[in-house]
Amino acid sequence: MRLLLSVGLGLCFAPLVAVAQQNCARPELANQKRDAATVERLEHAWTDAYMSGDTAFEECLLLPDFHEIKSNGKVGNLSDELAVAAKNKGKNLPPVEFHSPEVLMHDDVAVAHGDVHFKDAKGTEHEMHYADYYHWENGSWRVFFAQQTSVPNGS
């Protein structure tokens, strides 16, 4: 009986999974390899998506249980990330000075880390170090954790 119930539920939800996967069939996510170059490419795509408010891309890249430690020390989750990114939609924000990250690989995990320089609304320059943690699953990279650390001016 459980087997029949499992199969029946699986068939009911299969169209939903197919729609979700179809929505994630984006050029930025295509042709992924288990290498540092792919992770670096995804980092740039994530930054572009965040700055433009492309939350659909973020939902494809970030795992549902994504968490982050923000530069102010607060802990956030996927909903928080999407809400902040959504506020960028239509703002045409200036590009962030984004250097290629260093990518560390270990089995099915990759960590991309580096620094960004940006100006706030008042024109004050800031520097932030970041680390984004990726997991290789089902032939693609997904982000499960991120951390940002503000660097005090003059440091």
Chimera marker file (.cmm) of the C-alpha trace (Angstrom):
<marker_set name="trace">
<marker id="1" x="0.000" y="0.000" z="0.000" r="1" g="1" b="0" radius="0.5"/>
<marker id="2" x="2.807" y="2.418" z="0.879" r="1" g="1" b="0" radius="0.5"/>
<marker id="3" x="4.462" y="1.714" z="-2.458" r="1" g="1" b="0" radius="0.5"/>
<marker id="4" x="1.263" y="2.555" z="-4.337" r="1" g="1" b="0" radius="0.5"/>
<marker id="5" x="0.822" y="5.720" z="-2.292" r="1" g="1" b="0" radius="0.5"/>
<marker id="6" x="4.442" y="6.755" z="-2.935" r="1" g="1" b="0" radius="0.5"/>
<marker id="7" x="4.133" y="6.131" z="-6.663" r="1" g="1" b="0" radius="0.5"/>
<marker id="8" x="0.805" y="7.970" z="-6.805" r="1" g="1" b="0" radius="0.5"/>
<marker id="9" x="2.181" y="10.999" z="-4.946" r="1" g="1" b="0" radius="0.5"/>
<marker id="10" x="5.288" y="10.952" z="-7.112" r="1" g="1" b="0" radius="0.5"/>
<marker id="11" x="3.185" y="11.085" z="-10.255" r="1" g="1" b="0" radius="0.5"/>
<marker id="12" x="1.135" y="13.951" z="-8.821" r="1" g="1" b="0" radius="0.5"/>
<marker id="13" x="4.204" y="16.061" z="-8.046" r="1" g="1" b="0" radius="0.5"/>
<marker id="14" x="6.251" y="15.150" z="-11.136" r="1" g="1" b="0" radius="0.5"/>
<marker id="15" x="4.713" y="17.960" z="-13.231" r="1" g="1" b="0" radius="0.5"/>
<marker id="16" x="5.600" y="20.495" z="-10.525" r="1" g="1" b="0" radius="0.5"/>
<marker id="17" x="9.214" y="19.316" z="-10.436" r="1" g="1" b="0" radius="0.5"/>
<marker id="18" x="9.374" y="19.438" z="-14.228" r="1" g="1" b="0" radius="0.5"/>
<marker id="19" x="8.064" y="23.032" z="-14.216" r="1" g="1" b="0" radius="0.5"/>
<marker id="20" x="10.617" y="24.041" z="-11.557" r="1" g="1" b="0" radius="0.5"/>
<marker id="21" x="13.443" y="22.438" z="-13.531" r="1" g="1" b="0" radius="0.5"/>
<marker id="22" x="12.215" y="24.062" z="-16.746" r="1" g="1" b="0" radius="0.5"/>
<marker id="23" x="12.266" y="27.479" z="-15.054" r="1" g="1" b="0" radius="0.5"/>
<marker id="24" x="15.890" y="26.786" z="-14.118" r="1" g="1" b="0" radius="0.5"/>
<marker id="25" x="16.920" y="25.925" z="-17.680" r="1" g="1" b="0" radius="0.5"/>
<marker id="26" x="18.802" y="29.195" z="-17.996" r="1" g="1" b="0" radius="0.5"/>
<marker id="27" x="21.978" y="29.860" z="-19.975" r="1" g="1" b="0" radius="0.5"/>
<marker id="28" x="23.827" y="30.954" z="-16.819" r="1" g="1" b="0" radius="0.5"/>
<marker id="29" x="23.211" y="27.527" z="-15.290" r="1" g="1" b="0" radius="0.5"/>
<marker id="30" x="23.957" y="25.458" z="-18.397" r="1" g="1" b="0" radius="0.5"/>
<marker id="31" x="27.046" y="23.358" z="-19.070" r="1" g="1" b="0" radius="0.5"/>
<marker id="32" x="28.182" y="23.066" z="-15.481" r="1" g="1" b="0" radius="0.5"/>
<marker id="33" x="31.277" y="21.098" z="-14.646" r="1" g="1" b="0" radius="0.5"/>
<marker id="34" x="32.673" y="20.018" z="-11.341" r="1" g="1" b="0" radius="0.5"/>
<marker id="35" x="35.483" y="22.577" z="-11.547" r="1" g="1" b="0" radius="0.5"/>
<marker id="36" x="36.579" y="25.953" z="-10.221" r="1" g="1" b="0" radius="0.5"/>
<marker id="37" x="35.872" y="27.744" z="-13.520" r="1" g="1" b="0" radius="0.5"/>
<marker id="38" x="32.177" y="26.840" z="-13.320" r="1" g="1" b="0" radius="0.5"/>
<marker id="39" x="31.923" y="28.026" z="-9.707" r="1" g="1" b="0" radius="0.5"/>
<marker id="40" x="33.623" y="31.294" z="-10.658" r="1" g="1" b="0" radius="0.5"/>
<marker id="41" x="31.156" y="31.768" z="-13.536" r="1" g="1" b="0" radius="0.5"/>
<marker id="42" x="28.230" y="31.107" z="-11.182" r="1" g="1" b="0" radius="0.5"/>
<marker id="43" x="29.575" y="33.658" z="-8.695" r="1" g="1" b="0" radius="0.5"/>
<marker id="44" x="29.519" y="36.357" z="-11.370" r="1" g="1" b="0" radius="0.5"/>
<marker id="45" x="26.034" y="35.299" z="-12.507" r="1" g="1" b="0" radius="0.5"/>
<marker id="46" x="24.781" y="35.369" z="-8.899" r="1" g="1" b="0" radius="0.5"/>
<marker id="47" x="26.148" y="38.882" z="-8.384" r="1" g="1" b="0" radius="0.5"/>
<marker id="48" x="24.490" y="40.081" z="-11.595" r="1" g="1" b="0" radius="0.5"/>
<marker id="49" x="21.202" y="38.450" z="-10.572" r="1" g="1" b="0" radius="0.5"/>
<marker id="50" x="21.314" y="39.989" z="-7.101" r="1" g="1" b="0" radius="0.5"/>
<marker id="51" x="22.081" y="43.472" z="-8.430" r="1" g="1" b="0" radius="0.5"/>
<marker id="52" x="19.267" y="43.281" z="-10.992" r="1" g="1" b="0" radius="0.5"/>
<marker id="53" x="16.705" y="41.694" z="-8.660" r="1" g="1" b="0" radius="0.5"/>
<marker id="54" x="16.560" y="38.411" z="-10.576" r="1" g="1" b="0" radius="0.5"/>
<marker id="55" x="15.161" y="36.303" z="-7.751" r="1" g="1" b="0" radius="0.5"/>
<marker id="56" x="14.166" y="33.507" z="-10.158" r="1" g="1" b="0" radius="0.5"/>
<marker id="57" x="17.853" y="32.894" z="-10.872" r="1" g="1" b="0" radius="0.5"/>
<marker id="58" x="18.666" y="32.938" z="-7.164" r="1" g="1" b="0" radius="0.5"/>
<marker id="59" x="15.952" y="30.374" z="-6.465" r="1" g="1" b="0" radius="0.5"/>
<marker id="60" x="17.602" y="28.080" z="-9.008" r="1" g="1" b="0" radius="0.5"/>
<marker id="61" x="21.128" y="28.534" z="-7.635" r="1" g="1" b="0" radius="0.5"/>
<marker id="62" x="20.452" y="28.627" z="-3.888" r="1" g="1" b="0" radius="0.5"/>
<marker id="63" x="19.233" y="25.583" z="-2.006" r="1" g="1" b="0" radius="0.5"/>
<marker id="64" x="15.899" y="25.903" z="-0.167" r="1" g="1" b="0" radius="0.5"/>
<marker id="65" x="17.704" y="25.620" z="3.187" r="1" g="1" b="0" radius="0.5"/>
<marker id="66" x="20.260" y="28.319" z="2.236" r="1" g="1" b="0" radius="0.5"/>
<marker id="67" x="21.558" y="30.366" z="5.169" r="1" g="1" b="0" radius="0.5"/>
<marker id="68" x="23.962" y="33.251" z="5.424" r="1" g="1" b="0" radius="0.5"/>
<marker id="69" x="25.772" y="35.350" z="7.962" r="1" g="1" b="0" radius="0.5"/>
<marker id="70" x="25.370" y="38.912" z="6.780" r="1" g="1" b="0" radius="0.5"/>
<marker id="71" x="27.995" y="41.619" z="7.091" r="1" g="1" b="0" radius="0.5"/>
<marker id="72" x="26.092" y="43.066" z="10.071" r="1" g="1" b="0" radius="0.5"/>
<marker id="73" x="26.337" y="39.715" z="11.886" r="1" g="1" b="0" radius="0.5"/>
<marker id="74" x="22.688" y="38.761" z="11.469" r="1" g="1" b="0" radius="0.5"/>
<marker id="75" x="21.803" y="35.293" z="10.217" r="1" g="1" b="0" radius="0.5"/>
<marker id="76" x="19.473" y="35.125" z="7.236" r="1" g="1" b="0" radius="0.5"/>
<marker id="77" x="17.850" y="32.484" z="5.062" r="1" g="1" b="0" radius="0.5"/>
<marker id="78" x="16.674" y="32.094" z="1.483" r="1" g="1" b="0" radius="0.5"/>
<marker id="79" x="13.562" y="34.229" z="2.033" r="1" g="1" b="0" radius="0.5"/>
<marker id="80" x="15.706" y="37.061" z="3.390" r="1" g="1" b="0" radius="0.5"/>
<marker id="81" x="18.109" y="36.871" z="0.444" r="1" g="1" b="0" radius="0.5"/>
<marker id="82" x="15.268" y="36.912" z="-2.081" r="1" g="1" b="0" radius="0.5"/>
<marker id="83" x="13.517" y="39.824" z="-0.366" r="1" g="1" b="0" radius="0.5"/>
<marker id="84" x="16.645" y="41.996" z="-0.414" r="1" g="1" b="0" radius="0.5"/>
<marker id="85" x="17.465" y="41.083" z="-4.017" r="1" g="1" b="0" radius="0.5"/>
<marker id="86" x="13.885" y="41.828" z="-5.092" r="1" g="1" b="0" radius="0.5"/>
<marker id="87" x="14.326" y="45.426" z="-3.910" r="1" g="1" b="0" radius="0.5"/>
<marker id="88" x="17.038" y="45.852" z="-6.577" r="1" g="1" b="0" radius="0.5"/>
<marker id="89" x="14.671" y="45.095" z="-9.462" r="1" g="1" b="0" radius="0.5"/>
<marker id="90" x="14.458" y="48.024" z="-11.859" r="1" g="1" b="0" radius="0.5"/>
<marker id="91" x="17.023" y="50.169" z="-9.999" r="1" g="1" b="0" radius="0.5"/>
<marker id="92" x="19.818" y="49.821" z="-12.591" r="1" g="1" b="0" radius="0.5"/>
<marker id="93" x="22.415" y="49.764" z="-9.827" r="1" g="1" b="0" radius="0.5"/>
<marker id="94" x="26.027" y="50.488" z="-10.760" r="1" g="1" b="0" radius="0.5"/>
<marker id="95" x="28.195" y="47.416" z="-11.130" r="1" g="1" b="0" radius="0.5"/>
<marker id="96" x="30.036" y="46.128" z="-8.103" r="1" g="1" b="0" radius="0.5"/>
<marker id="97" x="33.831" y="46.030" z="-8.328" r="1" g="1" b="0" radius="0.5"/>
<marker id="98" x="34.024" y="42.254" z="-8.270" r="1" g="1" b="0" radius="0.5"/>
<marker id="99" x="37.336" y="40.479" z="-8.562" r="1" g="1" b="0" radius="0.5"/>
<marker id="100" x="37.398" y="36.858" z="-9.587" r="1" g="1" b="0" radius="0.5"/>
<marker id="101" x="37.085" y="34.748" z="-6.464" r="1" g="1" b="0" radius="0.5"/>
<marker id="102" x="39.506" y="32.128" z="-5.316" r="1" g="1" b="0" radius="0.5"/>
<marker id="103" x="37.777" y="28.766" z="-5.449" r="1" g="1" b="0" radius="0.5"/>
<marker id="104" x="38.692" y="25.940" z="-3.118" r="1" g="1" b="0" radius="0.5"/>
<marker id="105" x="37.504" y="22.462" z="-4.100" r="1" g="1" b="0" radius="0.5"/>
<marker id="106" x="37.052" y="19.425" z="-1.863" r="1" g="1" b="0" radius="0.5"/>
<marker id="107" x="35.066" y="16.448" z="-3.131" r="1" g="1" b="0" radius="0.5"/>
<marker id="108" x="31.461" y="17.659" z="-3.633" r="1" g="1" b="0" radius="0.5"/>
<marker id="109" x="32.017" y="21.056" z="-1.975" r="1" g="1" b="0" radius="0.5"/>
<marker id="110" x="33.470" y="24.268" z="-3.352" r="1" g="1" b="0" radius="0.5"/>
<marker id="111" x="34.068" y="27.529" z="-1.522" r="1" g="1" b="0" radius="0.5"/>
<marker id="112" x="34.363" y="30.723" z="-3.522" r="1" g="1" b="0" radius="0.5"/>
<marker id="113" x="35.849" y="33.582" z="-1.544" r="1" g="1" b="0" radius="0.5"/>
<marker id="114" x="37.107" y="37.041" z="-2.279" r="1" g="1" b="0" radius="0.5"/>
<marker id="115" x="36.345" y="40.687" z="-1.742" r="1" g="1" b="0" radius="0.5"/>
<marker id="116" x="34.090" y="43.326" z="-3.226" r="1" g="1" b="0" radius="0.5"/>
<marker id="117" x="34.284" y="47.104" z="-3.178" r="1" g="1" b="0" radius="0.5"/>
<marker id="118" x="31.159" y="49.208" z="-3.474" r="1" g="1" b="0" radius="0.5"/>
<marker id="119" x="29.655" y="52.599" z="-2.645" r="1" g="1" b="0" radius="0.5"/>
<marker id="120" x="26.553" y="53.008" z="-0.533" r="1" g="1" b="0" radius="0.5"/>
<marker id="121" x="23.718" y="55.458" z="-1.282" r="1" g="1" b="0" radius="0.5"/>
<marker id="122" x="25.746" y="58.280" z="0.311" r="1" g="1" b="0" radius="0.5"/>
<marker id="123" x="28.775" y="57.548" z="-1.884" r="1" g="1" b="0" radius="0.5"/>
<marker id="124" x="30.862" y="56.080" z="0.936" r="1" g="1" b="0" radius="0.5"/>
<marker id="125" x="33.194" y="53.344" z="-0.230" r="1" g="1" b="0" radius="0.5"/>
<marker id="126" x="33.062" y="49.950" z="1.484" r="1" g="1" b="0" radius="0.5"/>
<marker id="127" x="34.999" y="46.728" z="1.295" r="1" g="1" b="0" radius="0.5"/>
<marker id="128" x="33.587" y="43.333" z="2.157" r="1" g="1" b="0" radius="0.5"/>
<marker id="129" x="35.064" y="39.852" z="2.224" r="1" g="1" b="0" radius="0.5"/>
<marker id="130" x="32.784" y="36.968" z="1.358" r="1" g="1" b="0" radius="0.5"/>
<marker id="131" x="32.709" y="33.183" z="1.208" r="1" g="1" b="0" radius="0.5"/>
<marker id="132" x="30.030" y="31.240" z="-0.671" r="1" g="1" b="0" radius="0.5"/>
<marker id="133" x="29.703" y="27.493" z="-0.146" r="1" g="1" b="0" radius="0.5"/>
<marker id="134" x="28.561" y="25.303" z="-3.039" r="1" g="1" b="0" radius="0.5"/>
<marker id="135" x="27.516" y="21.657" z="-3.112" r="1" g="1" b="0" radius="0.5"/>
<marker id="136" x="27.668" y="19.504" z="-6.261" r="1" g="1" b="0" radius="0.5"/>
<marker id="137" x="24.459" y="17.489" z="-6.616" r="1" g="1" b="0" radius="0.5"/>
<marker id="138" x="22.614" y="15.984" z="-9.554" r="1" g="1" b="0" radius="0.5"/>
<marker id="139" x="25.107" y="17.410" z="-12.038" r="1" g="1" b="0" radius="0.5"/>
<marker id="140" x="25.064" y="21.032" z="-10.891" r="1" g="1" b="0" radius="0.5"/>
<marker id="141" x="26.325" y="23.375" z="-8.194" r="1" g="1" b="0" radius="0.5"/>
<marker id="142" x="23.933" y="24.787" z="-5.590" r="1" g="1" b="0" radius="0.5"/>
<marker id="143" x="24.767" y="27.281" z="-2.842" r="1" g="1" b="0" radius="0.5"/>
<marker id="144" x="23.939" y="26.260" z="0.715" r="1" g="1" b="0" radius="0.5"/>
<marker id="145" x="25.754" y="28.866" z="2.835" r="1" g="1" b="0" radius="0.5"/>
<marker id="146" x="27.310" y="32.313" z="2.525" r="1" g="1" b="0" radius="0.5"/>
<marker id="147" x="29.118" y="34.707" z="4.811" r="1" g="1" b="0" radius="0.5"/>
<marker id="148" x="30.006" y="38.371" z="4.378" r="1" g="1" b="0" radius="0.5"/>
<marker id="149" x="32.424" y="40.304" z="6.587" r="1" g="1" b="0" radius="0.5"/>
<marker id="150" x="32.677" y="44.092" z="6.434" r="1" g="1" b="0" radius="0.5"/>
<marker id="151" x="36.185" y="45.495" z="6.469" r="1" g="1" b="0" radius="0.5"/>
<marker id="152" x="36.504" y="48.701" z="8.503" r="1" g="1" b="0" radius="0.5"/>
<marker id="153" x="37.626" y="51.703" z="6.449" r="1" g="1" b="0" radius="0.5"/>
<marker id="154" x="41.371" y="52.138" z="6.515" r="1" g="1" b="0" radius="0.5"/>
<marker id="155" x="42.105" y="48.491" z="7.354" r="1" g="1" b="0" radius="0.5"/>
<link id1="1" id2="2" r="1" g="1" b="0" radius="0.2"/>
<link id1="2" id2="3" r="1" g="1" b="0" radius="0.2"/>
<link id1="3" id2="4" r="1" g="1" b="0" radius="0.2"/>
<link id1="4" id2="5" r="1" g="1" b="0" radius="0.2"/>
<link id1="5" id2="6" r="1" g="1" b="0" radius="0.2"/>
<link id1="6" id2="7" r="1" g="1" b="0" radius="0.2"/>
<link id1="7" id2="8" r="1" g="1" b="0" radius="0.2"/>
<link id1="8" id2="9" r="1" g="1" b="0" radius="0.2"/>
<link id1="9" id2="10" r="1" g="1" b="0" radius="0.2"/>
<link id1="10" id2="11" r="1" g="1" b="0" radius="0.2"/>
<link id1="11" id2="12" r="1" g="1" b="0" radius="0.2"/>
<link id1="12" id2="13" r="1" g="1" b="0" radius="0.2"/>
<link id1="13" id2="14" r="1" g="1" b="0" radius="0.2"/>
<link id1="14" id2="15" r="1" g="1" b="0" radius="0.2"/>
<link id1="15" id2="16" r="1" g="1" b="0" radius="0.2"/>
<link id1="16" id2="17" r="1" g="1" b="0" radius="0.2"/>
<link id1="17" id2="18" r="1" g="1" b="0" radius="0.2"/>
<link id1="18" id2="19" r="1" g="1" b="0" radius="0.2"/>
<link id1="19" id2="20" r="1" g="1" b="0" radius="0.2"/>
<link id1="20" id2="21" r="1" g="1" b="0" radius="0.2"/>
<link id1="21" id2="22" r="1" g="1" b="0" radius="0.2"/>
<link id1="22" id2="23" r="1" g="1" b="0" radius="0.2"/>
<link id1="23" id2="24" r="1" g="1" b="0" radius="0.2"/>
<link id1="24" id2="25" r="1" g="1" b="0" radius="0.2"/>
<link id1="25" id2="26" r="1" g="1" b="0" radius="0.2"/>
<link id1="26" id2="27" r="1" g="1" b="0" radius="0.2"/>
<link id1="27" id2="28" r="1" g="1" b="0" radius="0.2"/>
<link id1="28" id2="29" r="1" g="1" b="0" radius="0.2"/>
<link id1="29" id2="30" r="1" g="1" b="0" radius="0.2"/>
<link id1="30" id2="31" r="1" g="1" b="0" radius="0.2"/>
<link id1="31" id2="32" r="1" g="1" b="0" radius="0.2"/>
<link id1="32" id2="33" r="1" g="1" b="0" radius="0.2"/>
<link id1="33" id2="34" r="1" g="1" b="0" radius="0.2"/>
<link id1="34" id2="35" r="1" g="1" b="0" radius="0.2"/>
<link id1="35" id2="36" r="1" g="1" b="0" radius="0.2"/>
<link id1="36" id2="37" r="1" g="1" b="0" radius="0.2"/>
<link id1="37" id2="38" r="1" g="1" b="0" radius="0.2"/>
<link id1="38" id2="39" r="1" g="1" b="0" radius="0.2"/>
<link id1="39" id2="40" r="1" g="1" b="0" radius="0.2"/>
<link id1="40" id2="41" r="1" g="1" b="0" radius="0.2"/>
<link id1="41" id2="42" r="1" g="1" b="0" radius="0.2"/>
<link id1="42" id2="43" r="1" g="1" b="0" radius="0.2"/>
<link id1="43" id2="44" r="1" g="1" b="0" radius="0.2"/>
<link id1="44" id2="45" r="1" g="1" b="0" radius="0.2"/>
<link id1="45" id2="46" r="1" g="1" b="0" radius="0.2"/>
<link id1="46" id2="47" r="1" g="1" b="0" radius="0.2"/>
<link id1="47" id2="48" r="1" g="1" b="0" radius="0.2"/>
<link id1="48" id2="49" r="1" g="1" b="0" radius="0.2"/>
<link id1="49" id2="50" r="1" g="1" b="0" radius="0.2"/>
<link id1="50" id2="51" r="1" g="1" b="0" radius="0.2"/>
<link id1="51" id2="52" r="1" g="1" b="0" radius="0.2"/>
<link id1="52" id2="53" r="1" g="1" b="0" radius="0.2"/>
<link id1="53" id2="54" r="1" g="1" b="0" radius="0.2"/>
<link id1="54" id2="55" r="1" g="1" b="0" radius="0.2"/>
<link id1="55" id2="56" r="1" g="1" b="0" radius="0.2"/>
<link id1="56" id2="57" r="1" g="1" b="0" radius="0.2"/>
<link id1="57" id2="58" r="1" g="1" b="0" radius="0.2"/>
<link id1="58" id2="59" r="1" g="1" b="0" radius="0.2"/>
<link id1="59" id2="60" r="1" g="1" b="0" radius="0.2"/>
<link id1="60" id2="61" r="1" g="1" b="0" radius="0.2"/>
<link id1="61" id2="62" r="1" g="1" b="0" radius="0.2"/>
<link id1="62" id2="63" r="1" g="1" b="0" radius="0.2"/>
<link id1="63" id2="64" r="1" g="1" b="0" radius="0.2"/>
<link id1="64" id2="65" r="1" g="1" b="0" radius="0.2"/>
<link id1="65" id2="66" r="1" g="1" b="0" radius="0.2"/>
<link id1="66" id2="67" r="1" g="1" b="0" radius="0.2"/>
<link id1="67" id2="68" r="1" g="1" b="0" radius="0.2"/>
<link id1="68" id2="69" r="1" g="1" b="0" radius="0.2"/>
<link id1="69" id2="70" r="1" g="1" b="0" radius="0.2"/>
<link id1="70" id2="71" r="1" g="1" b="0" radius="0.2"/>
<link id1="71" id2="72" r="1" g="1" b="0" radius="0.2"/>
<link id1="72" id2="73" r="1" g="1" b="0" radius="0.2"/>
<link id1="73" id2="74" r="1" g="1" b="0" radius="0.2"/>
<link id1="74" id2="75" r="1" g="1" b="0" radius="0.2"/>
<link id1="75" id2="76" r="1" g="1" b="0" radius="0.2"/>
<link id1="76" id2="77" r="1" g="1" b="0" radius="0.2"/>
<link id1="77" id2="78" r="1" g="1" b="0" radius="0.2"/>
<link id1="78" id2="79" r="1" g="1" b="0" radius="0.2"/>
<link id1="79" id2="80" r="1" g="1" b="0" radius="0.2"/>
<link id1="80" id2="81" r="1" g="1" b="0" radius="0.2"/>
<link id1="81" id2="82" r="1" g="1" b="0" radius="0.2"/>
<link id1="82" id2="83" r="1" g="1" b="0" radius="0.2"/>
<link id1="83" id2="84" r="1" g="1" b="0" radius="0.2"/>
<link id1="84" id2="85" r="1" g="1" b="0" radius="0.2"/>
<link id1="85" id2="86" r="1" g="1" b="0" radius="0.2"/>
<link id1="86" id2="87" r="1" g="1" b="0" radius="0.2"/>
<link id1="87" id2="88" r="1" g="1" b="0" radius="0.2"/>
<link id1="88" id2="89" r="1" g="1" b="0" radius="0.2"/>
<link id1="89" id2="90" r="1" g="1" b="0" radius="0.2"/>
<link id1="90" id2="91" r="1" g="1" b="0" radius="0.2"/>
<link id1="91" id2="92" r="1" g="1" b="0" radius="0.2"/>
<link id1="92" id2="93" r="1" g="1" b="0" radius="0.2"/>
<link id1="93" id2="94" r="1" g="1" b="0" radius="0.2"/>
<link id1="94" id2="95" r="1" g="1" b="0" radius="0.2"/>
<link id1="95" id2="96" r="1" g="1" b="0" radius="0.2"/>
<link id1="96" id2="97" r="1" g="1" b="0" radius="0.2"/>
<link id1="97" id2="98" r="1" g="1" b="0" radius="0.2"/>
<link id1="98" id2="99" r="1" g="1" b="0" radius="0.2"/>
<link id1="99" id2="100" r="1" g="1" b="0" radius="0.2"/>
<link id1="100" id2="101" r="1" g="1" b="0" radius="0.2"/>
<link id1="101" id2="102" r="1" g="1" b="0" radius="0.2"/>
<link id1="102" id2="103" r="1" g="1" b="0" radius="0.2"/>
<link id1="103" id2="104" r="1" g="1" b="0" radius="0.2"/>
<link id1="104" id2="105" r="1" g="1" b="0" radius="0.2"/>
<link id1="105" id2="106" r="1" g="1" b="0" radius="0.2"/>
<link id1="106" id2="107" r="1" g="1" b="0" radius="0.2"/>
<link id1="107" id2="108" r="1" g="1" b="0" radius="0.2"/>
<link id1="108" id2="109" r="1" g="1" b="0" radius="0.2"/>
<link id1="109" id2="110" r="1" g="1" b="0" radius="0.2"/>
<link id1="110" id2="111" r="1" g="1" b="0" radius="0.2"/>
<link id1="111" id2="112" r="1" g="1" b="0" radius="0.2"/>
<link id1="112" id2="113" r="1" g="1" b="0" radius="0.2"/>
<link id1="113" id2="114" r="1" g="1" b="0" radius="0.2"/>
<link id1="114" id2="115" r="1" g="1" b="0" radius="0.2"/>
<link id1="115" id2="116" r="1" g="1" b="0" radius="0.2"/>
<link id1="116" id2="117" r="1" g="1" b="0" radius="0.2"/>
<link id1="117" id2="118" r="1" g="1" b="0" radius="0.2"/>
<link id1="118" id2="119" r="1" g="1" b="0" radius="0.2"/>
<link id1="119" id2="120" r="1" g="1" b="0" radius="0.2"/>
<link id1="120" id2="121" r="1" g="1" b="0" radius="0.2"/>
<link id1="121" id2="122" r="1" g="1" b="0" radius="0.2"/>
<link id1="122" id2="123" r="1" g="1" b="0" radius="0.2"/>
<link id1="123" id2="124" r="1" g="1" b="0" radius="0.2"/>
<link id1="124" id2="125" r="1" g="1" b="0" radius="0.2"/>
<link id1="125" id2="126" r="1" g="1" b="0" radius="0.2"/>
<link id1="126" id2="127" r="1" g="1" b="0" radius="0.2"/>
<link id1="127" id2="128" r="1" g="1" b="0" radius="0.2"/>
<link id1="128" id2="129" r="1" g="1" b="0" radius="0.2"/>
<link id1="129" id2="130" r="1" g="1" b="0" radius="0.2"/>
<link id1="130" id2="131" r="1" g="1" b="0" radius="0.2"/>
<link id1="131" id2="132" r="1" g="1" b="0" radius="0.2"/>
<link id1="132" id2="133" r="1" g="1" b="0" radius="0.2"/>
<link id1="133" id2="134" r="1" g="1" b="0" radius="0.2"/>
<link id1="134" id2="135" r="1" g="1" b="0" radius="0.2"/>
<link id1="135" id2="136" r="1" g="1" b="0" radius="0.2"/>
<link id1="136" id2="137" r="1" g="1" b="0" radius="0.2"/>
<link id1="137" id2="138" r="1" g="1" b="0" radius="0.2"/>
<link id1="138" id2="139" r="1" g="1" b="0" radius="0.2"/>
<link id1="139" id2="140" r="1" g="1" b="0" radius="0.2"/>
<link id1="140" id2="141" r="1" g="1" b="0" radius="0.2"/>
<link id1="141" id2="142" r="1" g="1" b="0" radius="0.2"/>
<link id1="142" id2="143" r="1" g="1" b="0" radius="0.2"/>
<link id1="143" id2="144" r="1" g="1" b="0" radius="0.2"/>
<link id1="144" id2="145" r="1" g="1" b="0" radius="0.2"/>
<link id1="145" id2="146" r="1" g="1" b="0" radius="0.2"/>
<link id1="146" id2="147" r="1" g="1" b="0" radius="0.2"/>
<link id1="147" id2="148" r="1" g="1" b="0" radius="0.2"/>
<link id1="148" id2="149" r="1" g="1" b="0" radius="0.2"/>
<link id1="149" id2="150" r="1" g="1" b="0" radius="0.2"/>
<link id1="150" id2="151" r="1" g="1" b="0" radius="0.2"/>
<link id1="151" id2="152" r="1" g="1" b="0" radius="0.2"/>
<link id1="152" id2="153" r="1" g="1" b="0" radius="0.2"/>
<link id1="153" id2="154" r="1" g="1" b="0" radius="0.2"/>
<link id1="154" id2="155" r="1" g="1" b="0" radius="0.2"/>
</marker_set>
